[in-house]
Amino acid sequence: MKKTSPLRGVKPRVLKVPAYTLHAYEAGVKLNQNENPFDFPADLKEEAFRRFRARQWSRYPDFIPDRLHAKLAEFVGWPKEGILAGNGSNELLQATLMVLVGARTRVAIPVPTFTVYRLIAAILGADVVDIPLGADMSYDVDALISRSREAGARVLVVNNPNNPTGCAIREGEIRRILDEFEGFVLLDEAYYEFCGHTGFGLLERYPRLVITRTFSKAMGMAGLRLGYLMAHPDLVAQISKAKLPYNINQFSLTAAEVALDYIDRFRPAIETMLSEKKRLERELREIPGVRVYPSQANFFLIETPVPPRELFEDLYRRGVLVRDVSSYPTLGSCLRVSVGAPEENTQLLTALRDGLDSFGAAGAARPTGNP
Ligand SMILES: Cc1ncc(COP(=O)(O)O)c(C=O)c1O
């Protein structure tokens, strides 16, 4: 490397780790980020604007967003001292890893999973211990426990349900992990509302458990960046040190409070997504050559009979944007599709059928391989 290179001082581990980026594609049907296709209800937006307008913008938000923490505490049923709101759950994953992980700390991470865990762990200098999923893309709980133990991992990260595969584990399995592995378990429940399986009931007994959730998916607030973390209050006090002061802007705080004040208003959109999910799965399974992995979240991992990148481009030309996950380990023939609004799902299905037809008989020639 040249003496004048600006990269000379950058940590070698950072240079090695691939950036987490997403090309800004525009499409009529956007099914690439597992977002809620239904916007935040219009009248609740008005309510958030009304409350926000009354605030003085020249003032910082509260140092600790006590009112939001209190509302979250009431909503989930966990003491407010054990709750921390963040600028998206990403920030809380980062803050947690920052206080638990240093150079050469072992962090166990299933493969494939959400890319951000590995990115943060690598930047912090951790040694990442890969734990492959089972052959059918489900969690191998025995492997999670034994490999984390053997490696002497300080932290095991589990995304439940897992992005991008959709697999999940139940409370009993999370308890087993906590009983048999003595490190910290960072349980990312970003898609909890679509799944229902949670480690929440274990928080009281296991102070090594940290759970993160988000308003980005089921609550339709991805654009506002709001997540929350639940853990033992003593641990939360330490994790809080790693978040930036005033991490959540006043508008997002206000909107989150409105969402919690009218929480029942979000149920219908979730119900529609869940019923659309059933339809989408049924119809995807009928497409020759497409394998659909069972999912507990608002997206499906699908294996395609044609090169996924080409199918991705073809779908995009047809106005449907999905996620090409074929560069993830073990997912070389896969795409991920989010559950959208009914009309969007219909458009996805039509585009997939037409797209695969346009590749010739490739799709029809192979069995679906669906379980
Ligand atoms: C598994 C998982 N965790 C966390 C996040 C980030 O959520 P947030 O928007 O709360 O930062 C995502 C976003 O896609 C995700 O898939």
The ligand as a Gaussian input file, in Angstrom:
#p B3LYP/6-31G(d) Opt

LIG

0 1
 C      -32.912000      -9.347000      11.178000
 C      -32.922000      -7.885000      11.163000
 N      -32.540000      -7.229000      12.255000
 C      -32.522000      -5.892000      12.292000
 C      -32.897000      -5.167000      11.194000
 C      -32.782000      -3.670000      11.246000
 O      -33.879000      -3.128000      11.777000
 P      -33.957000      -1.564000      12.100000
 O      -34.667000      -0.945000      10.967000
 O      -34.746000      -1.555000      13.383000
 O      -32.590000      -1.036000      12.293000
 C      -33.312000      -5.790000      10.037000
 C      -33.681000      -5.024000       8.853000
 O      -33.871000      -5.488000       7.790000
 C      -33.330000      -7.201000      10.027000
 O      -33.688000      -7.875000       8.943000

